[in-house]
Amino acid sequence: MPDPFEHYAYWKTEIEPHENLARPGAFGENLSTVGLTEDAISIGDVFEFGSTINEGSQGRQLFWKPTSVLAEPTWPGQSTR
């Protein structure tokens, strides 16, 4: 599933300010949404975005992209909290 843009507000308080946090895509997500947070969807929910079909599954852990793009070497430990 895509990463919700609502999460960016939290990360802005946890890591150093970075211009990439002003828009979706800073964490390497292929698709970013508004309103599809963890409390709004369940594993197995199916969504169509254009010509694609996406199914909710377990979350993923982000490592290399935020560390590289945002220059945040502490990212792996923060993203698993």
N, C-alpha and C positions, 0 to 999 in steps of 0.2 A: 504494500500500500504506500501511498505518498506520505510524505512528512508534512504535518500541519504547520502552517505559517504561525499559528498561535504560539508554538513553542519558542519562536524567536524572542519574544518578550522575556521569557525566563533566561535564555542564554545570554541576552544582553546584560543581565545583572551578574552573571557568573564568570564571564571572560572579558578580556580587554576590549574596549570599543573597536569596532572594525566596520569599514564602509560596506562590506559585503552583507552585513546583518540587516541592512536597510531593505533588502529585497530577497525574494525566494531564490533558492539554489545554492546558498552559501555552504550547505552541508553535503552537497553532491547528490541531492535527490533528483530523480528524473521527473518527478511531478510533485508540486506543492499545492496544498489545498487550504481553504478556509472553511471551518465548520466541521471537518471530519476528524475530530480528535478521538482519543481512545475511549472517552465516555460516550461518544456518539455512534460508534460502530462496534461490531463484534466479529470475532474470528468466523470466517465463512460468509460474511456479507459480501455481496457482489455489486460492483459499480461499473458503469460504462462511462468512459471518458473518450469522446470522439469515437474512433473505430476500435478502441482497445477495451478489453474486459479485465477488470482487476478484482481480486478476491482478498479480503482481509485475512492476514495470517499473523504469526508471532512477530514481534518487533525485531529489528536488526540492530546490531551494534555498529556505530560509526567510528572509524579510526583514522585512516590515512587522509581522507579529503579535508576534514576540518583542520587537522593538524597542519596540512600543507597550505590550504587557502587562507586560513585565519591565523597562521603562525602561532598556534596554540599547542605547545608541547605537552601540556597537562591534560589534553582532551580525553585520551582513553579512560583515565580514572574518573573524570567528571561525567562522561557519557553513560557510565554504567551505574551511577547512583540512583 
